[in-house]
């Protein structure tokens, strides 16, 4: 994976407890902001590749809209079931801008 970071969004445009999908290097990426931290994940549910942006985020739990799989967005680990995990991407905030390295 290419570790070149691309600016994608002003951190102020991603409110606490929210998620947003963005394109990075031809890849759809889901950004989430929980407990002041921004994290980036591949926007496809690892179960059946359903777009995670169609799901719901409550607290730190993301629920896929397709089969109701749940994930802890702080870690990307599956909650139910526990063996299905999100694909995390390198993400950072630099000077108020969210940057993601998503490869291509």
C-alpha positions, 0 to 999 in steps of 0.5 A, a space after each residue: 500500500 502506498 503510504 503517501 498521505 492525501 488531504 481529504 477533509 478539514 477536521 472541523 467538517 467531521 463532527 464528533 460522533 459522525 462518519 463520512 465517506 470520501 474518495 482517496 486515490 480511487 478508493 472509497 474511505 469511511 472516516 469516523 470521529 469518536 472521542 476526538 479521534 479520527 480514524 479511516 476504514 475501507 468503506 466496505 463491510 468485510 462481510 459482504 462488501 456493503 457500503 459502511 456509510 449506509 450504516 449507523 454510528 452510535 457512540 463508538 459502534 458502527 452497525 452495517 445496514 446490510 446484515 447488522 454486523 457491528 464494529 468498534 470504530 476505536 479499534 476496527 474490531 468486530 463486536 458481533 460477530 467478533 471475528 469480522 474486522 474493519 480494514 483500517 487505513 493510515 490516517 492523521 490530522 495535520 494542521 486541521 486537515 484529515 489526511 489518509 494513505 489509502 494506496 491506489 
